[in-house]
Amino acid sequence: MAMFFRLPFFTILFLICFAVPASAVAAADPFPRVATSYFLKIQGNTVWSHNPDKRLAPASLTKIMTALLTLEHGGLDDVVTVSRNATAETGTRIGLRAGYKMRVRDLLAAALLQSANDACHALADHVGKDEKRFVVLMNARSKELGLRDTRFSNACGHDHPRHYSSAHDLAILAETALKDPTFQRLVSLEQLDVQTVNGKRTFHLRNKNELIGRYQGVVGVKTGYTEKAGRCLIALAERDGVQVLLVLLHARNRWKNADAMLDRAFSLAAETVPGVEPEK
């Protein structure tokens, strides 16, 4: 992981502008108290980070991997019959019942927007035949992506000693998932209604990412919370062709601090990237 160098500020701006590799552009940590760990990239380059490789509980950010595997292995119009194990999930749920039939695309929406554990588990059952075998797929995909500080023990993000990730790894995971247009579209939605296949039951989904529709330019991606993980967030924002990716783990006041960090990132970009207008 990148070392922190106390470079003159104008030097950092120059390096960012000319897309020097991330290891060369990492600057001194300007936000040391916003979260136990964070990672921020501008235009794909690491700019600021704090404990980026620290292994922490990722909570529902886990569902990004579940969604990625579902998109890679399943058809969006596949019909899933909800199992009893899925309905037994704890935490956030949309109220699925055993025997309900749902399309994969609608379960994905429920897992990504509403962070529904019952929908997430149903996807794991569909792709892996059961959650245990799905977790094997999750860890194999993590290895393929080079996620050195990540290990999964369940599909939805429940706390467990052997369930962890890092801000750096989660940035890689999010960037990979965002290459899929369906994932990209779903995580950008403020709300969505989905139905069982027979149309008898409708679920209104509201995105738990409070930045969507409130912070200019935010187009995703996912929130998470458990007692062990605290408040977690991955946010992607785009303005004037500049892209900022932020990962916060165990964050203090994640919405206020995310606003401040994104504001500062875009201000930095406005000073360095031609054609980017500063906020007025």
N, C-alpha and C positions, 0 to 999 in steps of 0.2 A: 504494500500500500504506500501511497505517496507520503514523503516526509514533508514537514512544514518548514518553509524557508521564509525568513524575514526580508523579502525583496522590497525595494521601493515600489510604491503603489503604481506609478506610471509604468513600471516594468511589467507588473502583473497584467495590467490592461493590454499592453502591447502583445504579450504572449497569448492571452485569450483571443485577441482579435485575429491572430495569425494561426490559430488552431494548433498550437504546439501540444504534444501529448500530455495527458492529464498529470503524469508524474512531474512535469516541469512547471505546471501552472498553479499547483496547490498553494494557497496563501495562508497566512496566519489566521487562526480560527477567530472570527469576529463574533461568534455566538456561542460561547463556551457553556452557557447555563440554560439554553433553551430545551435541551433534551439530553438524556444519557448518551445518545448517539445520533448523529445526523450526517447526511451526505448531500451535497448540492453540486449540480453540474449545469454549465451553460454551454449550449451548442455541443454537447457531448464531452466537454472537458471538465474534469474535476476542479472546482474553484475553492470550495470551503468544505471542511469535514471535521467531525469530532468523534473520536472512538469509532471510526468507520468499520473496523473489523471485529468489534466487540460482539460476542454471541449473546443475543437477547431473545426473549420470547417475542414472536412476531404477530401474535393474535391473528385477526382475520386477514392480514396481508397474505397469510398462507393461501387464501382462496385464489390468489393470482396464479399460483402453480396449479391448483385444481382446475381453474378455467383454461389455462394453457394446454394441459393434457387433454381436457375434454375437446377442445378445438382441434387438437392434433390427431385425436383418435376416434372422434364420434361425428356423426352427421347432425347438423342443426335441427333437422326435422325428425330425427329419431324420436320415437315415443318411449318414455321411461315409465315403468310401473313403480310407484313409490313403495319402498319396503317398510316393514315395521321398525327395522333398525334406524332408518332415516327419520321416522316420526318420533323416535325416542330421543332424538338429539336435544340437548339443553342449550340455553342461551337464546340468541335471537333466532326466531322462526317466523314463517308466514302461516303456519297452521296446516301443513300438508297431512293427509290421512293415508294410512296404508291402503293400497289399491288405486289411489288416484293415478291417472295417466296424464303426464305432462310432456311437452316437447322439450328437447335439450335446450333450445334457444331461450325458452321461458325460465327454465331452471337456472341457466347461466345468469339471466337478468336478476333473478331473485337473490342469487349468491353474491353477485357483484354490487348491486345497488343497495338492497336491503340487508346484505350480509347474512342471509338466512342459512342457518346450519342444516335445517332439514333439506333444503334444496341442494346444498353443497354435498351432503352425504348421499343423496339420491344420484347425483352425478358420479360420485366415486363408485357407487354400486354398479352403475351402468357401464362405466369404462373399465373398471378393474374386476368386476363381478362381485367383489365385496371390498370394504374399506381397507382391510389388511393388505390385500394384493395391490390395491391402488397406491398405498403408501410406498410399496416397493417401486412402483413406476415413478413416483414423485422423487424419491432419492436417486434413482437412476438418471432421471432428467436433470436433477441438480448437478450430478457429477458431469454430465455432458456439457452443461453450461459453465463449468468451472467454478461452481459456488462452494468455495473451500470451507466456509464457516456456516454452512446450512445443513440441517438434518430435520426431517419431518417424522412425526409419529402418528399423525392423524391428518385428515383431509381438510379440516375446517379451522384449525388454529387454537384448539384447546391447550391450556397450559400443561406441560409435561417436561420432566427434566431432560428428555432426549428430543425435544422439539424446539429448535432455535434457528435463528438466522442473524445476519448482520446488515447494517444499512448499505454497505457496499454491495453485498450479494443481492439484496432486494432491489437495488437500482438496476442491476443486470437483468434480473427476472422481469421487472416491470418493462424495461426497454424491449425485451424479447416478446413479451405478450402484446405490447402495443403495436408490434408489426402486423398483427392480425386485425383486419378491418372490423370484424364483428366485435372483438374485445374493445377496440378503440371506440367504436360507436356506443357500446353499452355503458362504458365507464364515464362517458360524457353526458349521459342523460340525467336530467333532474328527477324525472319520475316516469313511470310506465305501468300500464295495466297488462296483466297476463292472465290466461285462463287455463283451466283443465282442457284436455282434448275435446271432451263432450260439451264444453261451454257452460256447464252448470255452476262452476265456481270461478269467480274472478278475484284476483289479488292485486291490490294497488301497491305498487312499489315506489318508495321514495329514497333517493340517493342519500346515504349518510354522510357523504362528502359535502360539507357545508360551504366549501369554496365554489362549487359548481353553481353558476348563475349569480354569484355574489362578487367574486374576485375576477376582474377583467382578464380574460385570456385563459383561465383554467379550463382544461379539457379532460380531467380525470385525476387520479386513478382510483385509490382505495383507502378506506379507513380501517382501523382495528382497535379493539379494546378488550383486555382481560385484567383481572386484578394484578397478575404478575407482570404483564406487558405494559400496563399503563396505556396512555393515549398514543396511538400510532397513526401515521399518515404517510402516504406517497401521493404527491401532487405533481402534475405536469401542466405547465402554463406556456402559452405561445403568444407573442406579440411581435408584429412587424418582422416576421421571419426568424425571430429569436426564440429558442426553446430553452426552458428552465425545468430541470427535474429536481425535486426535493424529496428526501426521505427523512422522516422523523420517527425515532423509536423512544418510547417512554418519555413523551414530551410534556413539558409544562405549558399549559395554556396553548394548545397546538394551533388553534385558529388565529389568535393574535400574533403568535410568533411566526406562523407560516406567512401571514400577510407581510410582516416586517422583513422576513428573509427574501420573499419574492420581490418585494419593492426594491430592496437593495440590489438584488441580482439584475433586475431590469434597468436600474439606474446605472449600474456598472456597464451593462451592455450598450446603453445609450451613449456612453462616453467613448466606446471603443469600436462599435460596429457601424459602418457607414449606412445611412438611411434609416436608422432607428431613432425615433423621436422621443425625447425625455417626457415624462409625465408632467402635466401642467396643473 
